[in-house]
């Protein structure tokens, strides 16, 4: 079992879809990992995890493209995903490790479906009584499959992780173009073994 948290890094591929960085755009993961060791220095890992990816869209960074052009108090795109991941594990050290994790580098490839994809907005109610929250479930402009590659560098049960999404997160309408959301996520994983 492990938990991971990573921040979205970088900018959208073109103007018109600004992203709030920091905790507003991040990914949380909970999953399990199996490892098969072939030698003291080479192994294979297989993960199955739940991942919640959230992009917070900035409202004050200039004009936005449709279907995100309206201004709101807050606006998010979120993906609830079931992901599988394979990794080639390369262990450091010259001595036989026995039954310990050691220091390692994993070369990763991941992918999986979005169980839910949502576009949510929050605004002040026009009558001044509270807030109006609207969520569009499964909109056609959010893709239902995501995958990519990554690196994990760890020692023991703690690892630094970087992932690059190869698939597009948005599906532009026919004849239109949408900027792509940032592809990099940098974070940490903590395992319970």
C-alpha positions as CSV (number, residue, x, y, z in Angstrom):
1,X,0.0,0.0,0.0
2,X,1.1,3.5,-0.7
3,X,-0.1,7.1,-0.9
4,X,1.2,9.8,-3.2
5,X,0.7,13.5,-3.7
6,X,2.0,15.6,-6.6
7,X,1.6,19.1,-7.8
8,X,0.9,20.0,-11.4
9,X,3.9,21.8,-12.9
10,X,4.2,23.9,-16.0
11,X,1.7,25.9,-18.1
12,X,-1.0,25.1,-20.6
13,X,0.2,24.5,-24.1
14,X,-1.2,27.9,-25.3
15,X,-2.9,31.0,-23.9
16,X,-6.6,30.7,-23.0
17,X,-6.5,28.0,-20.4
18,X,-4.5,29.4,-17.4
19,X,-4.0,27.0,-14.4
20,X,-3.7,27.9,-10.7
21,X,-0.6,26.2,-9.4
22,X,0.1,24.9,-5.9
23,X,-2.6,23.0,-4.0
24,X,-5.3,24.1,-6.4
25,X,-3.9,21.8,-9.2
26,X,-2.6,18.5,-7.8
27,X,-3.0,14.7,-7.8
28,X,-3.7,12.4,-4.9
29,X,-3.0,8.7,-5.3
30,X,-3.8,5.6,-3.1
31,X,-2.8,2.2,-4.4
32,X,-1.0,-1.1,-4.0
33,X,2.2,-2.3,-5.5
34,X,3.7,-5.8,-6.3
35,X,7.4,-6.3,-7.0
36,X,9.1,-9.2,-8.6
37,X,12.9,-9.2,-8.2
38,X,14.9,-10.8,-10.9
39,X,18.3,-10.1,-9.4
40,X,19.8,-7.9,-6.7
41,X,19.8,-5.0,-9.1
42,X,16.8,-5.5,-11.5
43,X,13.1,-6.0,-10.7
44,X,9.6,-5.3,-12.1
45,X,6.8,-3.4,-10.3
46,X,3.1,-3.5,-11.0
47,X,0.7,-1.0,-9.4
48,X,-3.0,-0.6,-9.3
49,X,-4.3,2.7,-7.8
50,X,-7.0,5.3,-7.5
51,X,-5.9,8.7,-8.6
52,X,-7.7,12.0,-8.2
53,X,-6.3,14.7,-10.5
54,X,-7.6,18.2,-10.2
55,X,-6.8,21.3,-12.3
56,X,-7.8,24.6,-10.8
57,X,-8.4,27.2,-13.6
58,X,-7.2,30.7,-12.9
59,X,-9.9,33.3,-13.4
60,X,-7.8,36.4,-13.4
61,X,-5.1,35.6,-15.9
62,X,-6.7,36.9,-19.1
63,X,-9.3,35.7,-21.5
64,X,-10.2,32.0,-21.6
65,X,-11.2,29.8,-24.5
66,X,-14.7,28.2,-24.9
67,X,-16.1,26.1,-23.2
68,X,-14.2,27.7,-20.3
69,X,-14.7,31.4,-21.3
70,X,-17.2,32.5,-18.6
71,X,-15.6,33.9,-15.4
72,X,-16.4,32.3,-12.1
73,X,-15.3,32.6,-8.5
74,X,-13.6,29.2,-8.9
75,X,-13.5,26.6,-11.6
76,X,-12.0,23.1,-11.6
77,X,-11.6,20.1,-13.9
78,X,-11.3,16.9,-12.0
79,X,-10.6,13.2,-13.0
80,X,-11.3,10.2,-10.8
81,X,-9.1,7.5,-12.3
82,X,-8.3,3.9,-12.0
83,X,-4.7,3.5,-13.1
84,X,-2.4,0.6,-13.7
85,X,1.4,1.2,-13.8
86,X,4.4,-1.0,-14.7
87,X,7.9,-0.1,-13.7
88,X,11.4,-1.4,-14.3
89,X,13.2,-1.2,-11.0
90,X,17.0,-0.6,-10.9
91,X,18.5,-1.0,-7.5
92,X,21.7,0.7,-6.3
93,X,24.4,-0.9,-4.2
94,X,27.1,-3.5,-4.6
95,X,26.1,-5.8,-1.7
96,X,23.2,-8.3,-1.8
97,X,20.2,-6.5,-0.2
98,X,18.3,-9.4,1.3
99,X,14.7,-8.5,2.1
100,X,15.1,-4.7,2.2
101,X,14.0,-2.0,-0.3
102,X,17.3,-0.2,-0.6
103,X,17.8,2.7,-3.0
104,X,16.1,2.4,-6.4
105,X,15.1,4.1,-9.6
106,X,11.9,3.0,-11.4
107,X,11.2,3.7,-15.1
108,X,7.4,3.9,-15.3
109,X,4.6,3.6,-17.8
110,X,1.0,4.1,-16.6
111,X,-2.5,4.4,-18.0
112,X,-6.2,4.0,-17.1
113,X,-9.8,5.1,-17.6
114,X,-11.4,8.1,-15.8
115,X,-14.2,6.7,-13.7
116,X,-15.6,10.2,-13.5
117,X,-14.6,13.5,-15.2
118,X,-16.2,16.7,-13.9
119,X,-16.2,20.4,-14.7
120,X,-17.2,22.4,-11.6
121,X,-17.8,26.1,-11.0
122,X,-18.6,28.1,-7.9
123,X,-20.2,31.6,-7.9
124,X,-22.0,34.0,-5.6
125,X,-25.7,33.6,-5.9
126,X,-27.4,36.5,-7.7
127,X,-29.8,37.2,-4.8
128,X,-26.8,37.4,-2.3
129,X,-27.9,34.3,-0.4
130,X,-25.1,31.9,-0.4
131,X,-23.1,30.3,-3.2
132,X,-24.1,28.6,-6.4
133,X,-22.1,25.5,-7.2
134,X,-22.5,23.8,-10.6
135,X,-20.9,20.5,-11.7
136,X,-21.1,19.1,-15.2
137,X,-20.5,15.4,-15.1
138,X,-18.9,13.6,-18.1
139,X,-18.7,16.7,-20.4
140,X,-17.7,15.8,-24.0
141,X,-14.6,18.0,-23.9
142,X,-12.9,15.9,-21.0
143,X,-11.1,12.8,-22.2
144,X,-11.9,9.5,-20.5
145,X,-8.5,7.9,-20.8
146,X,-5.1,9.1,-19.6
147,X,-1.6,7.6,-19.7
148,X,2.0,8.5,-19.6
149,X,5.6,7.8,-18.4
150,X,7.6,8.7,-15.3
151,X,10.5,8.2,-13.0
152,X,10.5,7.2,-9.3
153,X,13.6,7.7,-7.2
154,X,13.4,6.2,-3.7
155,X,15.0,4.9,-0.6
156,X,13.1,2.6,1.7
157,X,9.4,3.6,1.8
158,X,9.8,7.2,0.6
159,X,10.2,8.2,-3.1
160,X,10.2,11.3,-5.2
161,X,8.1,10.8,-8.4
162,X,7.8,12.7,-11.6
163,X,5.2,11.8,-14.3
164,X,4.6,13.1,-17.8
165,X,1.1,12.6,-19.3
166,X,1.4,11.6,-22.9
167,X,-2.3,11.5,-23.6
168,X,-4.5,14.7,-24.0
169,X,-6.7,15.6,-21.1
170,X,-9.1,17.6,-23.3
171,X,-11.1,16.6,-26.4
172,X,-11.7,19.7,-28.6
173,X,-15.0,20.0,-30.4
174,X,-15.0,19.3,-34.1
175,X,-13.2,22.0,-36.0
176,X,-12.0,23.7,-32.9
177,X,-8.7,23.8,-31.0
178,X,-8.2,23.7,-27.2
179,X,-5.0,24.4,-25.4
180,X,-3.7,21.3,-23.5
181,X,-3.5,21.3,-19.7
182,X,0.0,21.0,-18.1
183,X,1.4,17.5,-18.5
184,X,3.9,17.3,-15.6
185,X,3.2,16.2,-12.1
186,X,6.0,16.2,-9.5
187,X,5.5,14.7,-6.0
188,X,6.2,12.2,-3.3
189,X,5.1,8.7,-2.4
190,X,5.1,7.1,1.0
191,X,4.6,3.3,1.3
192,X,3.4,1.0,4.0
193,X,5.2,-2.3,3.5
